[in-house]
Amino acid sequence: MRFRRHQEAAHASTRWLLAWFALLLLAMVLAANLALALAYRLMMPLAHGYPALFFETNTAIVLLFVLGGCWLENLRLREGGPQVARLAGGRPANVSGSMALDRLERRFANIVQELALASGRPTPAAWVLARDDAINAFAAGWGPDDAVIAVTRGALERLTREELQGVVAHEFSHLAHGDTRLNMRLIGLVWGLQLIFDLGRTMAQRDERGHVPASALFGIALIGVGSIGWAAGRLLQAAVSREREFLADASAVKYTRVVAGIGGALRKIAHQQEHREDALVSASARGLSPLFIATRHRGPRWATHPPIAERLFRLYGRDVEPVKPEPLPVPESDEPLIAFVAAGPALAQPEAQRHDVTQQAALRSQALRQREALERIARWHGPGELQAALLALMVDGDDDAGWARWSRATAGSSVAAPVREELQALDAPGRVQTFETLARRGSTLPAPQRRTLLRSARAFAATPATQLRWLALRQLLRARAFVAAPASARGLQPADIGAVAGFLAGRRANPLQTLNAARRMLRRLPAMQRPLLWRQWRDSGAVPGESLAYAAWLLDVPLDSVAQLVAGGQQPQRDA
């Protein structure tokens, strides 16, 4: 799928559709004046001309009802995303509970935060439609301050993390491209167009005695104009939404770099639509249908969304079958460090020591100390703790000069000494997992604090091992995918690959040259080749597991088990 071309076409089509909506309003004004003039002639055939300000009054009435109705509807939605989410039957996601649904909601909130960092946008509020078993989601809000992304309970229970990421990325596209503001305004305009029809129906109604009022002809004229205008408005609303859905699907792949995320979610939604299991509980869902990721298909003209089959074909380039959305196991935790603690990782000690009865008591004591330290580290969120810990993790254990530099960098910090004491209780897997968790938390810091932290950490990068940590830290703090160079600049040289392999292995021969080679290689390496090259390093055994973990974060290669990798075990095949 050529996403850039599709995005440009979608933007151009939307501009034309909005222009047509403005023309529709003008046509309604002209049609109302013509219809009311005809009704006046039928009622007053002998009258000469029209009353003073007749056409001006008609124009004002049409604009008052259409634009006034839009204003009233927008006033009802003045709170933005939270108000829309409440109308749809939603509530804020619960991120502090321990029940199964609470863990799913916490995972969803983490994904929203991750995508916000990846897209460089403010983090919207995470809301959940807890009563809805169907897979669905929507984004709403007038701007970044009141933006909301809401998903149904069915989406939380039936989508994998990758698929939920695709859905959230789809909704982020709507926020990034102003679709939510546009759709909320279109909802108001369509409601205003409907008020013209309601006004005509009121004017044409019989009175209490069953008599036809004198304004019946004017009412019939307004009913005709209102019906045509409302129908045309719904058609334009549907057309705008359809174009924006294609753009959001393309952007979801752009944000996540995975087609199977949004594609897998749409395949499950397609199965629910086929079996009529996609209905939503809220009575307001139909009026809010342009905001949702998918709605029931109501024909090619009236549907606010394109057919799921067409969306899937554009994503995959071929026809794909729907997938039955079975409930999935609830994850224990979405926080890597908490999951690492819960798994109770064994210390990376030599095999002889683990089976030596004279060493077992000391090992158990050390394992307990590490577990307690990790539990305390999992609660570190303050900027002082994050900076002191990340700078400490940049220092090798026996580097006295590095620790002296760390003491100067953290002078005056009351948390520096406790942070160093906790980190000294960790083995290699614990340090690496702590590095990732704290670096990802640091990505939520304001940009000036992140720049200061990176500048401070750069002073610790004196060896290939510490330079690799600094590169990984820079990547994790920026929390965005590594962007490869244009195709014309790509191409790997054997010397670069060998230099980077030596750099990852910690060889000290000319570290500055190997660091520059690493940067050149990463700029030239396409995203699809990074996992292949990383697996080649892993399988060769020439690169230690700790360096492989940092290289994986630098290359955006997903890892399932840092502990197994650093301790020398076989990495699971998720990265395949």
Backbone torsions as a table, in degrees:
resi	resn	phi	psi	omega
1	MET	NA	130.5	-179.5
2	ARG	-90.0	91.8	-169.7
3	PHE	-67.4	-41.9	-177.4
4	ARG	-62.6	-43.9	179.3
5	ARG	-64.3	-39.6	179.5
6	HIS	-66.2	-38.7	178.7
7	GLN	-63.4	-43.6	179.6
8	GLU	-63.5	-41.1	179.1
9	ALA	-65.7	-39.0	-179.8
10	ALA	-65.8	-41.4	178.7
11	HIS	-63.7	-44.3	180.0
12	ALA	-62.7	-42.8	179.7
13	SER	-63.8	-39.2	-179.3
14	THR	-65.1	-39.2	178.2
15	ARG	-61.8	-41.1	177.8
16	TRP	-65.0	-40.0	-179.1
17	LEU	-65.9	-37.4	177.5
18	LEU	-68.1	-36.3	175.7
19	ALA	-63.3	-39.4	176.8
20	TRP	-63.6	-34.4	178.7
21	PHE	-65.4	-40.5	176.5
22	ALA	-63.5	-40.2	176.5
23	LEU	-64.5	-34.8	177.7
24	LEU	-61.8	-42.6	178.9
25	LEU	-63.1	-42.2	177.0
26	LEU	-63.5	-42.1	178.9
27	ALA	-64.0	-35.5	178.2
28	MET	-65.7	-39.6	177.5
29	VAL	-61.4	-46.3	179.2
30	LEU	-65.1	-43.3	-179.9
31	ALA	-64.7	-39.1	179.1
32	ALA	-65.2	-42.4	177.9
33	ASN	-63.3	-42.5	179.7
34	LEU	-65.4	-45.3	-178.4
35	ALA	-66.6	-41.3	179.8
36	LEU	-70.8	-33.4	175.5
37	ALA	-65.1	-40.0	177.9
38	LEU	-65.9	-42.4	178.5
39	ALA	-63.0	-38.3	178.6
40	TYR	-64.8	-40.5	179.3
41	ARG	-65.2	-36.9	179.2
42	LEU	-68.9	-34.7	179.8
43	MET	-81.5	-32.3	-176.9
44	MET	-126.8	71.0	-174.7
45	PRO	-66.9	-23.9	-175.7
46	LEU	-95.5	-1.3	-177.5
47	ALA	-74.1	146.3	177.0
48	HIS	-99.2	118.2	-179.8
49	GLY	71.4	-162.3	-177.8
50	TYR	-123.6	157.8	179.2
51	PRO	-60.0	158.5	179.4
52	ALA	-60.3	138.6	178.5
53	LEU	59.3	27.3	-178.6
54	PHE	-63.4	-52.8	-176.9
55	PHE	-71.6	-35.1	177.2
56	GLU	-63.3	-39.6	179.4
57	THR	-66.4	-42.9	178.3
58	ASN	-60.7	-44.3	179.2
59	THR	-62.1	-42.6	179.8
60	ALA	-63.7	-38.5	180.0
61	ILE	-64.3	-45.6	-179.8
62	VAL	-61.9	-48.7	-179.6
63	LEU	-65.4	-36.1	179.6
64	LEU	-62.8	-44.2	-177.1
65	PHE	-74.1	-42.4	-178.2
66	VAL	-69.8	-56.3	-177.8
67	LEU	-72.7	-35.5	176.1
68	GLY	-66.1	-40.2	176.5
69	GLY	-63.2	-39.4	176.6
70	CYS	-62.8	-42.2	179.6
71	TRP	-64.1	-42.0	179.1
72	LEU	-64.7	-41.5	179.5
73	GLU	-67.1	-39.6	176.3
74	ASN	-66.6	-33.4	176.4
75	LEU	-64.6	-38.0	177.6
76	ARG	-64.3	-31.0	180.0
77	LEU	-103.0	25.0	-173.5
78	ARG	-62.6	-26.3	178.3
79	GLU	-75.2	-5.9	175.9
80	GLY	76.5	-139.0	-173.3
81	GLY	-55.2	-46.9	179.7
82	PRO	-58.3	-39.3	179.2
83	GLN	-65.4	-42.5	177.7
84	VAL	-62.4	-42.8	-179.9
85	ALA	-63.3	-38.4	177.0
86	ARG	-66.2	-40.7	177.4
87	LEU	-60.6	-33.2	179.8
88	ALA	-81.9	0.7	178.5
89	GLY	89.0	25.3	-176.2
90	GLY	-99.2	173.2	176.2
91	ARG	-148.9	160.5	177.6
92	PRO	-62.4	146.1	178.4
93	ALA	-65.2	139.6	178.7
94	ASN	-92.5	113.4	-175.5
95	VAL	-107.1	5.3	-175.2
96	SER	-117.0	-6.8	-177.8
97	GLY	-80.6	175.1	-179.0
98	SER	-117.9	-1.0	178.3
99	MET	-72.4	168.5	-176.4
100	ALA	-59.8	-46.3	-179.5
101	LEU	-65.6	-34.1	178.0
102	ASP	-62.7	-39.7	178.9
103	ARG	-66.5	-37.9	176.9
104	LEU	-65.5	-40.6	179.3
105	GLU	-67.7	-35.7	177.1
106	ARG	-65.8	-40.5	176.2
107	ARG	-61.4	-42.4	178.4
108	PHE	-61.7	-45.0	178.7
109	ALA	-62.8	-37.3	177.1
110	ASN	-64.6	-40.2	179.1
111	ILE	-64.4	-41.4	177.9
112	VAL	-59.3	-42.9	179.7
113	GLN	-66.5	-41.7	178.8
114	GLU	-60.8	-45.9	-178.7
115	LEU	-68.2	-32.3	176.2
116	ALA	-63.0	-43.0	178.4
117	LEU	-66.9	-41.9	-178.2
118	ALA	-65.7	-34.0	-178.2
119	SER	-91.6	-6.9	179.4
120	GLY	71.6	28.3	-178.9
121	ARG	-116.8	159.0	174.6
122	PRO	-59.5	150.7	-178.0
123	THR	-78.4	118.6	176.2
124	PRO	-75.6	163.6	177.2
125	ALA	-72.2	142.3	178.6
126	ALA	-97.4	122.7	179.9
127	TRP	-123.2	156.8	-177.0
128	VAL	-131.2	133.4	170.9
129	LEU	-93.4	87.2	-168.5
130	ALA	-71.6	-16.2	-177.6
131	ARG	-90.1	-10.2	-172.4
132	ASP	-98.3	123.1	179.0
133	ASP	-87.7	-17.4	179.0
134	ALA	-73.3	149.8	177.3
135	ILE	-79.3	119.0	178.5
136	ASN	-164.6	168.2	-179.6
137	ALA	-165.0	160.1	174.6
138	PHE	-155.3	161.4	172.7
139	ALA	-121.9	144.1	-179.3
140	ALA	-148.0	158.0	177.9
141	GLY	141.9	150.0	177.9
142	TRP	-84.0	-23.2	-178.3
143	GLY	-166.2	-174.6	-177.7
144	PRO	-61.4	-28.8	-174.6
145	ASP	-72.3	-27.0	-177.2
146	ASP	-122.1	20.9	-177.1
147	ALA	-72.7	145.0	-178.9
148	VAL	-138.3	138.6	167.2
149	ILE	-117.8	123.3	-177.0
150	ALA	-121.9	141.3	175.8
151	VAL	-129.5	157.1	177.8
152	THR	-83.1	162.2	175.6
153	ARG	-61.0	-36.1	178.0
154	GLY	-60.2	-37.3	177.3
155	ALA	-66.0	-38.5	179.4
156	LEU	-66.7	-38.4	-173.7
157	GLU	-86.0	-22.5	-169.9
158	ARG	-116.1	-5.2	179.6
159	LEU	-107.7	140.6	172.4
160	THR	-70.1	169.8	179.2
161	ARG	-61.2	-39.7	179.0
162	GLU	-63.5	-41.9	179.6
163	GLU	-69.0	-39.4	177.4
164	LEU	-65.2	-35.5	174.3
165	GLN	-60.8	-41.8	178.4
166	GLY	-62.7	-40.9	178.8
167	VAL	-65.2	-45.8	179.5
168	VAL	-64.5	-39.7	177.1
169	ALA	-63.0	-37.6	175.4
170	HIS	-58.3	-45.6	-179.4
171	GLU	-70.1	-33.6	176.0
172	PHE	-62.3	-33.8	177.2
173	SER	-62.4	-42.0	178.0
174	HIS	-60.6	-39.8	178.1
175	LEU	-68.8	-43.1	-175.7
176	ALA	-66.6	-34.5	-176.4
177	HIS	-96.7	9.6	177.4
178	GLY	74.2	16.4	-177.6
179	ASP	-66.7	-36.0	-177.0
180	THR	-65.4	-44.0	177.4
181	ARG	-62.6	-42.4	179.6
182	LEU	-63.7	-45.9	-178.1
183	ASN	-65.8	-37.7	178.2
184	MET	-66.3	-36.4	175.8
185	ARG	-69.2	-38.4	177.7
186	LEU	-64.5	-37.4	176.0
187	ILE	-59.9	-42.5	178.4
188	GLY	-66.1	-40.7	-179.6
189	LEU	-65.9	-42.2	178.0
190	VAL	-63.0	-38.9	177.2
191	TRP	-65.0	-37.9	176.6
192	GLY	-64.4	-40.2	176.2
193	LEU	-62.7	-35.0	177.9
194	GLN	-67.5	-28.7	179.8
195	LEU	-64.9	-31.8	175.7
196	ILE	-61.5	-44.1	176.9
197	PHE	-61.8	-44.2	-179.5
198	ASP	-64.6	-37.8	177.3
199	LEU	-63.0	-45.2	178.4
200	GLY	-62.8	-40.0	179.4
201	ARG	-64.8	-37.4	178.0
202	THR	-66.0	-41.7	-178.9
203	MET	-68.9	-26.2	-177.8
204	ALA	-93.5	-3.3	-177.9
205	GLN	-71.6	147.9	175.8
206	ARG	-72.2	154.2	177.5
207	ASP	-81.9	-171.7	-175.8
208	GLU	-63.7	-27.7	179.8
209	ARG	-88.9	1.0	-179.9
210	GLY	85.1	9.2	-179.6
211	HIS	-83.9	146.1	176.5
212	VAL	-81.0	126.1	-178.0
213	PRO	-71.6	163.5	-179.5
214	ALA	-68.2	-22.0	-177.9
215	SER	-87.5	9.9	-174.4
216	ALA	-60.8	-40.7	-178.9
217	LEU	-64.2	-40.5	176.8
218	PHE	-64.0	-38.4	178.4
219	GLY	-64.0	-42.0	179.1
220	ILE	-64.1	-39.0	178.2
221	ALA	-62.2	-43.2	-180.0
222	LEU	-70.0	-32.4	176.3
223	ILE	-62.0	-44.4	179.5
224	GLY	-63.9	-45.5	179.9
225	VAL	-65.7	-43.0	-179.6
226	GLY	-64.5	-38.6	179.2
227	SER	-64.6	-46.1	-179.4
228	ILE	-65.1	-44.5	-179.4
229	GLY	-65.1	-41.8	179.5
230	TRP	-64.0	-43.0	179.2
231	ALA	-63.6	-43.2	179.8
232	ALA	-65.9	-38.1	177.4
233	GLY	-63.2	-41.8	178.0
234	ARG	-64.3	-38.3	177.9
235	LEU	-63.9	-43.1	178.8
236	LEU	-68.1	-38.8	177.0
237	GLN	-60.1	-43.6	179.2
238	ALA	-65.2	-40.0	-178.9
239	ALA	-65.8	-42.8	178.2
240	VAL	-60.9	-45.6	-178.2
241	SER	-64.0	-40.3	-179.3
242	ARG	-61.5	-45.0	-179.9
243	GLU	-63.3	-40.1	-178.7
244	ARG	-69.2	-30.5	177.8
245	GLU	-66.1	-42.4	176.4
246	PHE	-60.4	-42.6	179.8
247	LEU	-64.3	-40.9	-179.0
248	ALA	-67.4	-38.0	176.5
249	ASP	-61.7	-44.2	179.3
250	ALA	-64.2	-40.3	-179.6
251	SER	-68.7	-31.6	177.6
252	ALA	-61.3	-40.2	176.4
253	VAL	-68.3	-36.7	179.2
254	LYS	-64.1	-41.9	-178.5
255	TYR	-70.9	-44.1	-173.3
256	THR	-94.8	-17.7	-177.6
257	ARG	61.1	24.3	179.1
258	VAL	-137.6	121.8	177.8
259	VAL	-74.3	-33.3	-174.9
260	ALA	-67.1	-16.4	178.8
261	GLY	-67.5	-71.0	178.9
262	ILE	-66.8	-32.4	179.1
263	GLY	-64.8	-44.7	179.0
264	GLY	-63.1	-39.4	178.2
265	ALA	-64.4	-43.0	179.8
266	LEU	-66.9	-33.1	177.4
267	ARG	-65.3	-37.1	177.4
268	LYS	-71.7	-37.4	176.2
269	ILE	-64.7	-38.4	178.1
270	ALA	-60.7	-39.8	178.1
271	HIS	-63.8	-42.2	178.5
272	GLN	-64.7	-38.0	178.2
273	GLN	-65.6	-39.8	179.3
274	GLU	-62.3	-33.3	-176.9
275	HIS	-102.0	15.1	177.3
276	ARG	54.7	41.9	-179.9
277	GLU	-113.2	22.5	-174.6
278	ASP	-107.1	9.2	-178.9
279	ALA	-70.2	146.7	178.5
280	LEU	-105.9	151.9	-174.2
281	VAL	-72.8	-41.7	-172.9
282	SER	-65.8	137.0	177.5
283	ALA	-70.3	-19.9	-179.5
284	SER	-83.9	-4.6	-174.7
285	ALA	-61.6	-37.3	-178.3
286	ARG	-66.1	-41.0	177.6
287	GLY	-68.0	-24.9	179.8
288	LEU	-97.6	11.4	-172.7
289	SER	-56.2	-33.7	179.0
290	PRO	-62.3	-19.5	-177.7
291	LEU	-82.9	-24.3	-173.7
292	PHE	-77.3	159.4	179.4
293	ILE	-72.2	-24.8	179.4
294	ALA	-157.4	143.7	174.9
295	THR	-136.9	170.5	178.3
296	ARG	-63.7	137.4	-177.4
297	HIS	-74.7	123.8	-175.7
298	ARG	-116.0	32.0	-179.2
299	GLY	100.4	157.1	-172.7
300	PRO	-65.1	-23.9	-175.6
301	ARG	-95.4	-39.6	-173.1
302	TRP	-90.8	-14.4	-176.8
303	ALA	-69.2	135.4	176.9
304	THR	-81.7	-8.7	179.6
305	HIS	-130.4	146.1	174.5
306	PRO	-68.9	160.3	177.9
307	PRO	-57.9	142.6	-180.0
308	ILE	-59.0	-38.0	-179.3
309	ALA	-60.6	-39.1	179.2
310	GLU	-69.4	-39.2	178.0
311	ARG	-64.0	-41.1	178.8
312	LEU	-66.4	-38.2	179.8
313	PHE	-64.2	-38.8	178.6
314	ARG	-68.0	-31.4	179.8
315	LEU	-75.5	-47.3	-173.2
316	TYR	-94.7	-17.1	-176.0
317	GLY	75.9	11.9	179.6
318	ARG	-161.0	168.1	176.6
319	ASP	-76.2	134.5	177.8
320	VAL	-127.6	153.0	-177.1
321	GLU	-87.4	149.4	173.7
322	PRO	-64.6	160.3	-180.0
323	VAL	-123.1	133.3	179.4
324	LYS	-68.1	126.0	-175.8
325	PRO	-84.9	82.2	178.7
326	GLU	-76.4	146.6	173.6
327	PRO	-61.2	139.8	-175.8
328	LEU	-105.0	157.8	175.8
329	PRO	-59.6	143.3	-179.8
330	VAL	-78.8	127.5	178.7
331	PRO	-66.0	146.2	178.2
332	GLU	-66.8	-43.1	-180.0
333	SER	-160.8	146.1	176.2
334	ASP	-98.7	-1.1	177.9
335	GLU	-91.7	115.1	-174.7
336	PRO	-56.7	-41.5	-177.0
337	LEU	-69.5	-39.4	178.1
338	ILE	-64.0	-42.2	177.1
339	ALA	-64.2	-36.8	178.2
340	PHE	-63.2	-41.7	177.9
341	VAL	-66.6	-44.1	-178.2
342	ALA	-61.9	-30.6	-179.1
343	ALA	-73.0	-14.7	180.0
344	GLY	60.8	58.4	-175.3
345	PRO	-61.7	138.3	176.4
346	ALA	-77.5	150.2	178.5
347	LEU	-69.3	145.1	-179.2
348	ALA	-80.5	74.3	179.2
349	GLN	-106.1	154.0	176.9
350	PRO	-58.1	150.0	-177.5
351	GLU	-58.0	-37.9	-178.7
352	ALA	-63.0	-38.5	-179.9
353	GLN	-69.3	-35.6	-177.8
354	ARG	-68.4	-23.9	-179.7
355	HIS	-104.2	4.0	178.4
356	ASP	-88.3	116.9	-175.7
357	VAL	-62.3	-27.1	180.0
358	THR	-74.4	-17.5	-178.7
359	GLN	-101.0	-14.9	-171.2
360	GLN	-63.9	-40.3	-179.6
361	ALA	-62.7	-43.8	179.5
362	ALA	-64.6	-38.9	179.4
363	LEU	-65.7	-41.8	178.6
364	ARG	-62.9	-40.6	177.8
365	SER	-63.6	-40.8	179.6
366	GLN	-67.8	-39.3	178.3
367	ALA	-63.7	-41.4	178.1
368	LEU	-64.3	-41.1	178.7
369	ARG	-62.9	-41.6	178.7
370	GLN	-64.7	-41.9	-179.6
371	ARG	-61.5	-43.9	178.8
372	GLU	-64.5	-39.9	178.3
373	ALA	-63.9	-42.1	179.5
374	LEU	-64.8	-38.2	177.6
375	GLU	-62.4	-37.1	177.1
376	ARG	-73.4	-39.6	179.3
377	ILE	-63.0	-34.3	-179.9
378	ALA	-60.7	-17.6	-179.9
379	ARG	-97.7	5.8	178.8
380	TRP	-79.1	120.3	176.2
381	HIS	-135.8	-12.9	-177.8
382	GLY	-70.8	149.8	-179.4
383	PRO	-62.3	-34.6	178.6
384	GLY	-65.1	-43.9	178.3
385	GLU	-65.3	-42.7	-178.9
386	LEU	-63.2	-44.7	-178.4
387	GLN	-65.7	-47.2	-179.2
388	ALA	-62.1	-40.4	-177.2
389	ALA	-71.0	-44.5	-177.9
390	LEU	-67.0	-37.3	175.9
391	LEU	-67.5	-37.0	177.2
392	ALA	-65.8	-36.5	179.7
393	LEU	-71.6	-13.7	174.9
394	MET	-78.2	-15.9	-173.9
395	VAL	-95.7	133.8	172.1
396	ASP	-69.1	149.9	-173.6
397	GLY	-58.6	-34.2	-175.9
398	ASP	-104.4	16.7	-177.7
399	ASP	-92.2	91.9	-177.9
400	ASP	-63.2	-39.1	179.3
401	ALA	-65.3	-38.0	177.9
402	GLY	-65.1	-39.8	179.2
403	TRP	-69.6	-34.3	175.3
404	ALA	-64.1	-40.8	176.7
405	ARG	-64.0	-39.5	178.6
406	TRP	-63.5	-41.2	179.4
407	SER	-62.1	-39.1	177.8
408	ARG	-68.7	-38.3	-178.1
409	ALA	-69.0	-27.9	-177.8
410	THR	-108.0	16.1	179.8
411	ALA	-60.4	135.1	-179.6
412	GLY	89.1	-6.3	178.8
413	SER	-88.3	125.9	-178.7
414	SER	-74.9	-15.9	-176.9
415	VAL	-98.8	-5.1	-173.4
416	ALA	-62.0	-49.1	-177.2
417	ALA	-63.9	-47.0	176.5
418	PRO	-61.1	-36.1	179.3
419	VAL	-62.9	-46.9	-179.7
420	ARG	-63.5	-38.6	-180.0
421	GLU	-63.7	-41.9	179.3
422	GLU	-66.1	-41.7	-177.5
423	LEU	-67.9	-29.8	179.9
424	GLN	-68.4	-16.0	178.7
425	ALA	-83.5	-3.0	-173.2
426	LEU	-96.3	147.2	170.7
427	ASP	-88.8	-173.9	-175.3
428	ALA	-61.8	-48.1	178.0
429	PRO	-60.7	-39.7	179.0
430	GLY	-63.2	-39.8	178.5
431	ARG	-66.0	-41.6	-178.9
432	VAL	-67.1	-43.4	179.4
433	GLN	-65.9	-38.3	177.1
434	THR	-64.4	-39.1	178.2
435	PHE	-58.1	-47.7	-178.5
436	GLU	-63.7	-48.1	-175.9
437	THR	-62.2	-47.0	-178.0
438	LEU	-69.5	-34.3	177.8
439	ALA	-66.7	-39.4	177.9
440	ARG	-68.3	-35.8	174.7
441	ARG	-66.5	-37.1	178.9
442	GLY	-64.5	-21.6	179.0
443	SER	-67.5	-14.3	177.0
444	THR	-87.4	-6.2	178.6
445	LEU	-68.9	155.8	174.9
446	PRO	-57.7	152.4	-176.0
447	ALA	-56.0	-42.1	179.2
448	PRO	-61.2	-39.0	178.9
449	GLN	-67.3	-36.7	178.0
450	ARG	-66.8	-40.2	178.8
451	ARG	-65.1	-40.6	177.6
452	THR	-62.7	-42.2	179.2
453	LEU	-63.4	-42.0	179.7
454	LEU	-66.0	-39.3	178.1
455	ARG	-64.9	-40.3	178.5
456	SER	-66.1	-41.4	-178.6
457	ALA	-69.1	-28.4	-179.1
458	ARG	-61.7	-30.3	-179.6
459	ALA	-69.2	-17.0	-179.7
460	PHE	-90.6	-8.5	-175.0
461	ALA	-87.1	81.8	-177.2
462	ALA	-109.2	-16.6	-179.6
463	THR	-123.5	164.7	177.4
464	PRO	-54.9	-39.6	-178.7
465	ALA	-64.7	-45.8	-179.3
466	THR	-73.5	-30.6	175.1
467	GLN	-65.3	-38.0	177.7
468	LEU	-64.5	-41.5	177.6
469	ARG	-62.0	-40.0	-179.6
470	TRP	-65.3	-41.5	177.2
471	LEU	-61.5	-43.6	178.1
472	ALA	-64.8	-40.2	178.2
473	LEU	-62.1	-43.0	178.8
474	ARG	-61.4	-40.9	179.8
475	GLN	-66.5	-44.8	-178.1
476	LEU	-70.1	-37.4	179.5
477	LEU	-67.2	-35.9	178.5
478	ARG	-75.0	-22.2	173.5
479	ALA	52.6	48.0	175.9
480	ARG	-144.9	157.6	-177.5
481	ALA	-69.0	145.6	177.4
482	PHE	-71.9	126.4	-176.9
483	VAL	-96.5	120.7	179.7
484	ALA	-74.8	161.2	178.4
485	ALA	-71.3	165.2	176.4
486	PRO	-56.0	157.4	-174.3
487	ALA	-57.1	-34.5	-177.6
488	SER	-66.6	-22.4	-177.8
489	ALA	-97.2	-3.1	-176.8
490	ARG	-80.8	164.3	179.1
491	GLY	135.1	122.1	-175.6
492	LEU	-96.2	137.9	175.6
493	GLN	-101.4	141.1	178.5
494	PRO	-54.1	-35.4	179.5
495	ALA	-63.9	-37.7	178.6
496	ASP	-65.5	-44.6	-178.8
497	ILE	-63.2	-43.3	178.6
498	GLY	-65.3	-39.1	-179.8
499	ALA	-66.0	-41.3	-179.4
500	VAL	-69.6	-38.1	176.3
501	ALA	-60.4	-41.8	175.9
502	GLY	-66.7	-37.0	177.6
503	PHE	-61.9	-44.7	179.4
504	LEU	-66.8	-32.3	-179.6
505	ALA	-76.1	-6.3	175.4
506	GLY	85.7	20.6	177.9
507	ARG	-71.3	141.5	-172.0
508	ARG	-96.1	4.2	-178.8
509	ALA	-72.1	112.8	177.1
510	ASN	47.8	68.2	-176.3
511	PRO	-62.6	-31.5	-179.8
512	LEU	-64.3	-39.7	178.8
513	GLN	-64.8	-42.6	-179.6
514	THR	-68.7	-34.3	177.0
515	LEU	-63.7	-43.7	177.3
516	ASN	-63.3	-37.4	177.4
517	ALA	-64.3	-39.3	178.1
518	ALA	-61.5	-43.7	179.9
519	ARG	-64.0	-43.6	179.2
520	ARG	-61.6	-42.4	-177.7
521	MET	-64.9	-44.3	-177.8
522	LEU	-65.6	-34.3	177.1
523	ARG	-66.7	-29.3	-175.7
524	ARG	-94.7	-9.7	-169.9
525	LEU	-89.6	116.2	176.5
526	PRO	-63.0	154.2	-175.7
527	ALA	-60.4	-36.4	-176.6
528	MET	-69.8	-21.6	-178.2
529	GLN	-90.3	-15.2	-175.5
530	ARG	-63.8	-47.8	177.6
531	PRO	-60.3	-35.0	-179.8
532	LEU	-65.4	-44.4	180.0
533	LEU	-67.4	-38.7	179.8
534	TRP	-64.2	-42.4	178.9
535	ARG	-65.5	-32.7	177.0
536	GLN	-63.8	-42.5	176.5
537	TRP	-63.9	-42.2	-178.5
538	ARG	-64.1	-46.1	-176.2
539	ASP	-71.8	-24.9	-179.2
540	SER	-71.8	-24.6	-178.8
541	GLY	74.6	3.6	-177.7
542	ALA	-83.3	-12.9	-177.7
543	VAL	-115.1	127.6	-179.8
544	PRO	-63.4	154.7	-175.5
545	GLY	-61.4	-36.4	-179.8
546	GLU	-63.0	-43.4	177.7
547	SER	-65.7	-34.1	177.7
548	LEU	-63.3	-37.1	179.0
549	ALA	-64.1	-46.4	178.6
550	TYR	-64.0	-39.1	178.6
551	ALA	-64.5	-36.3	179.2
552	ALA	-63.0	-43.1	178.5
553	TRP	-67.2	-35.4	179.1
554	LEU	-67.1	-34.4	-178.6
555	LEU	-92.8	0.5	-176.4
556	ASP	61.8	37.3	175.8
557	VAL	-96.7	122.1	-176.2
558	PRO	-69.8	143.9	177.8
559	LEU	-119.9	139.7	176.1
560	ASP	-94.5	-38.8	-173.6
561	SER	-138.8	99.4	175.4
562	VAL	-66.4	-37.5	-177.2
563	ALA	-60.6	-47.2	179.7
564	GLN	-64.0	-39.5	-176.8
565	LEU	-66.6	-47.5	-176.7
566	VAL	-70.4	-36.0	-179.1
567	ALA	-77.6	-6.3	176.7
568	GLY	101.1	6.0	179.1
569	GLY	-79.5	175.1	-179.6
570	GLN	-80.4	126.1	178.6
571	GLN	-69.8	133.3	177.2
572	PRO	-57.1	163.9	-169.2
573	GLN	-90.3	18.6	177.7
574	ARG	-59.5	-36.8	-176.8
575	ASP	-72.8	-5.7	176.7
576	ALA	-71.6	NA	NA
